[in-house]
Amino acid sequence: MTDMETERQALAERLAAEGALITPAWRHAVEAVPREMFLHPGVFLPQAKGRWRPVTSLGTDPAEWAKIAYSDRSLTTQLDGHLTADQVSEPVTGSPTSSSTTPVTVLSMIESLDVEDGHRVLEIGTGTGYSAALLCHRLGEDNVTTVEVDPAVAERADRALEAVGFSTWTVTGDGLLGHPPNAPYDRVIATCAVRRIPYSWVRQTKPGGLILSTVGSWGYGTGLAKVVVDEDGNARGRLTGKSSFMQARAQAVEPVSGDLSARTAYADSERVTKLPPTILDEWMPAFLTQLAAPGAQPVRAFTHDGAQLLYVFDPEKESFAEFTADSNGWTVRQGGPVALWDVIEAAVTAWQDAGSPDISAVELQITSSSHAYWIGDNRALRWEHRLV
């Protein structure tokens, strides 16, 4: 065996041992599809102080490249929406904008699709094209359509797919959120995170078909939703667990910036908190915050002397919560039309009073006019996001 074939077999063994790879047909796909072909021209590996070291396929020892290609981690393939590893030779700073997701996540999601022979699948977020290749191997290229908003990323994915013998339908542009390809699909899978599952995806899914997507607008505190479309054109299901993906660019939240002191200059109230703001570092409270206050963003900043400042902003509601700590606990100043921390505390407290169920207790329903989420029968744990 070559180094790549050896690593591919080892990856399949690890995924099977972790329970991410169950179905023989998907195991055959993992063993057959060369992940390394979907990493050209190279990847960025994380370094200290937020820097990224470029590693190119042509400039790396084949055995080392094989280890990288089949490692159990996500591999960043683009920074800042344009930079690839072949364009630089030294470590750089930047924000990841495209990656090859960790194999255990890819296969866990694909197994959750419950596909059958003949199913037509729409993939939202082509990325490197590796997931699309696995789908093509299992279902045939004529049954797979993949959508990518970044033309450069789509072009690289197309080249890689063609190099391994697949010529599937790749759609580039705004189809990601507004108007996906006009065909009825049995399955829709998103390899990016969205604030809400677009109703256009529901319209493109056959009755009885399912949609699998990560929901949430933060980099953490997000969950994998699995919903089934009914005869009335609604979709209902639940979250199956934690999940973290890059945000779909069309739904990405603009980070709060500018003079934070000016934004928080005028407060309507000040009180001691019932819950510390650090609770938002925990996954489930972070997810609940996004349900209770959909536009909320946590913000951390530092003073000139190194003291940490904590905020929650909702730019859409023009509201804020600012936190300060002393020996007695935390104090919150709130301003704007919405008392953000009151809303967030109420949601998290109701969840704690219900026994702090995990994210898999969250159910949801998508209609043409709203998204509803709930946990059990507790009215305090029900949220509806109306679509304008």
N, C-alpha and C positions, 0 to 999 in steps of 0.2 A: 504494500500500500504506500501511496505518497503521504507526505506529512498532512496534507489537507484531508485526505480520505481517513487517515487515522484519527485526526481531531474531530471530523464529522461523526464518526462512529462513537467516539468518546462523548461527544455532546449528546447524542441520542441516548446513550446509557445514563448520563446524568439527569437528563430531563425525565426519563422513565422512572428513575429512582426517586425523583422529587414529586412524582405524581402529575407532572405537567404534560406528559406524553403518554396517552392511554391507547388510542386507536391505532391499529396496525398501519392503516393507510397514511396517517399523519407521520408515523415513524418512518415509513418508506420515503416520504417527502423530505424529512429532515436529513435522512441518510443520502438523498440524491441531490438536493439543491445546494450548490456551493455558495455559502454565505460570503466568502471572500470576494466573489465577483460583484457583490453589491456594496463593496466598500471602496471602490476606486473613485478618485485617485489616491485616497488615503483617509486617515482619521486623526482626530485631535485627542490626546490623552491628558487627563487633568494633572496639573502640577500644583506646587505650593503657591499661595498668595493669588489664587484665582487665575493662574496662567494655564495655557494649553500648549502641549508639545505636539508639533505636527509629525506624523509618521506616514510615509507614503509606501504603497505596495511595491513600487519599483526600487525604492532605496533601502529596503529592509531585507535582512536575511530571511529566506523562505520559511525556515522552521520557526523563527520568531513571529513572522507575519501570520503563520498558521495558528500559533498560540493566541495572538491578538484577535484574529477573526473568529475564533471559536471560544473566546472567553465568556464567562457568565456575567456580562455587564453590557450596558448600553454603550455604543460607540458613536461619539459625535463626529458628524461628517461635514458640517457647515457651521460657521460662526457669523453672526450679525447679518444674516440674510444673503451673504455673497462669498465669504472667504472659505476656500477649500485648502486642504493640507499641502497641495503641490504649489501653492502660491507663496508660501513662506518657508523659511528654513530654521528659524529660532522660535522659542516659546512666545506666545502672544496672549493678550487679553481679549475677551469677547464673550458674547452670549450665544449659547447653542441655539441654532434655528433649524437643524435637521440632524437626525441620528438614526442609527440602526438599534432598535429597542432590544433590551436584554432578551435572549432566546426564551427564557422561562416565562416571561410575560407574553411574548408573541404566541407561544404554543398553548399556554393556558387559555388565552382568549380564543384562539382558533378552535381548540377542543370544545369550548363553551358554545360555539356556533351551532353545534349539533347538525352539521351538514349531511346531506344524503346525495347519492349519485343523481346528476341532472340538475341540482340546485344552481340557480343564478345568484351570484354574490356581487354586491357593490362594496368596494373598499374606499373609505374616505381617508385620504392622507397616504399617498403612495410612499413618500419618503425614499428610502434607498431602493425599494422594490422587492426586498427579500420576502415580506409577507405575501405580496402578490404572486411571487414565484411559487411559494408553498401552496397557495390556493390553486394556481394553474396546474401544478403537478397532481393535485388531488381531484380537481373537478374538470380540467380541460380549459384551455385558454379562451375558448368561445363563451364560457360561462362566467368569466371574471371581468369586471369593469373596475378600474381604479381611478381615483380622482386626486389630483395634486395641484395646489394653488400656485406653487412656485415653478415657473417654466424651466429654470435651470435644473432644479431637482428632478423634475419630470423627465427632462431630456437624459440625464444620467441614468435614471431608473429604466427608461426605455432601452437604452443601449445595453444595460446589464441584462435585462429580460431577453432581449434578442440574442445576446451572446450565449445564453443558456438554453435557447431554443423555444422561447415563448414570445408570442406577438399578441398580447391582450389589448383590450381597449383602454387606453390611458387618456383621461380627459383633464385638460389643464385650464385653470381659471377659477371663476367664482362659483362653479358648480358645487364647491365644498359646502356652502351653506344655503344658497338660494335656490338653485335649479339644477339638481343632479340629473344625470342622463335619464331620458324619458323612457323607462322600461320597468316592468314589474319585477322586483327582486324577491327571492326567497329569504335572503339574509343581507343585512347591512352591518358592516363592522367599521368602526372609526378607530384609527391609530393616532388620534390626537384628542385633546380634551376640549369640550365645549361647555359654555355656561349653561346652555339648555339644548336639548336635542331638537334640531329644527323640524318643524312639522312637515317640511318638504321631504324629509327622509321617510316619514310615516306614509306620505302619499305614494312614495315609490316602492313600498313594501306590500307584498301580497297579503291578504287576510291569512292569518296563521303563521306568517313569517315573523322573524324576530330581528331586533336591532340591538347591537352591543356597542356601548360607547361610554367613555369616561366623562363624568359630569362634574363641573366645578370650575371656578375661575382662578383659584389660587394654585401655587406650585405644589401644595400638599393639602390634606383635608379634602380629597376628592374621592369619588367612588365609581365603580364599574356598574353601570345600569344595564339590565337585560330586560327588554320589554317585548311583548308580543302584540302584533297588530290584529284588531278584530274586524268584523264585517262592517262596522259603522265608521271605520276610518280612525279609530282611537287606538292608543297603545298603552298597555298596562303591564307592570312587572315590579321588580324590586332591584335593589343594589345587591350584588353578589359578593362584594368585598372592597377593600381599598384598591386604588389604582392611581397611577401618576403618569401623565403624558404631557408633552409640550402642548401649549394652547394652540388651537386653530387660529391662524393669524387674523382671520376676519372677525374673530370673537375675542382676541387678546385684549386684556384690560390695559389702558394707558396708565403707567405708574404715576403716583402722586409725586409731584416735584415742586420746586419753587421755594418761596419763603414760608416755611412751616409756621413760624411764629406769627406771621401776618394772618395765615389761615385760621389760627386758633386765638386771635387777639380778643375776640368778644365771645364770652361764654354766657349761656342762659342759666346754668346751674353748676353747682359744685357739691360733691358729697363723697363720703367714704364708700368704696366699692364693697359689694357683697361677695364678689368673686375676683381674684386677681387677674389682670389682663394676660399674664403668662399662661393662663389656661388655654389660650389660643395657639400655643405651641403644640398642643395635643391634637391628634388627628380628628377625632369625632367632634369635639367642641368647635374646631375650625370648620368642619363640614356644616354643622348646625348653624354657625354664623352666616354662612353663605345662603342658607335657606331662609333664615329669619331676616337678614339684611342683605339682599342680593348684590347691592352695589358696594358693600363694605370692603375696605382694603386695610390690612395691618401695615403699619409703617414704623420702622426703627430708624432712629437717627442718633447722632452724638454731638454733644457740646464741644467747644474748643478744649475744655479740660478733660475730655474723655468720658463724661457722664452720659449714660444712655437715656434716650427719650423714647417713649412709647406712645403711639397714637392708633386710632382707627378712624379712617376717613371714608365718607361716602360722597364722592364728587357729584354723582347724579342728584342726590338729595341736598347737596351743599351743607352737609352736617359733619360734625367731628366729635371725637372723644379723645381727650388728652389725659395721660396718667402720670402721676408722680408718686414716689414711694418714700416712706420714712419709717421710723422704728415701730410705728403703730399699724402699718399696712399701706394700702394704696388709696389714693384720692383720684377722682375723675372729674374733669371739667368737660361739660358738654355744650355744644352750640349748634344752631341750625334748626330747621323744621322738625327733624327727627332726633329724639334722644337715643342715640345709637346704642350706648352701653346698657340702657334700660331694656331695650329690645333684645340684645344679645344675652344679657344676664337672665332674662325671663326664659328664653329658649333653653339655655344650658341648665338652668336650675330645674326646669320641668323634666328635662332628660335625666338628670341625676336623681330626681324624685321617683322616676319610673324604673330605676335600677341600672341606669347607664348602659342600655343595650348597645351592641356594636352596630356597625354601619349596615350589616346585612338585614337589620330589622326595618330599614327604610323602604317603603313602597312608593311607587309613583304612577301617575297617569298623565298622558299627553293627549290633549285634544287640539282642535284648530284654534281655540281661544285661550287656553291656559295650560300651565304645568302645575300639577298638585303633588305634594309629597306628604307622607304621614308615617307615624310610628304608632301602631296599635290604634286604640279607640280614644286616646287622650286628645281632646280638642286643643290643648296647649302645644301639642306636637303635630300640628297640621299647618301646612303653608301652601298658599296658592299664588302663583306668579301669573298674573294676567298678561296676555300678549297684546301689545298695542297695535 
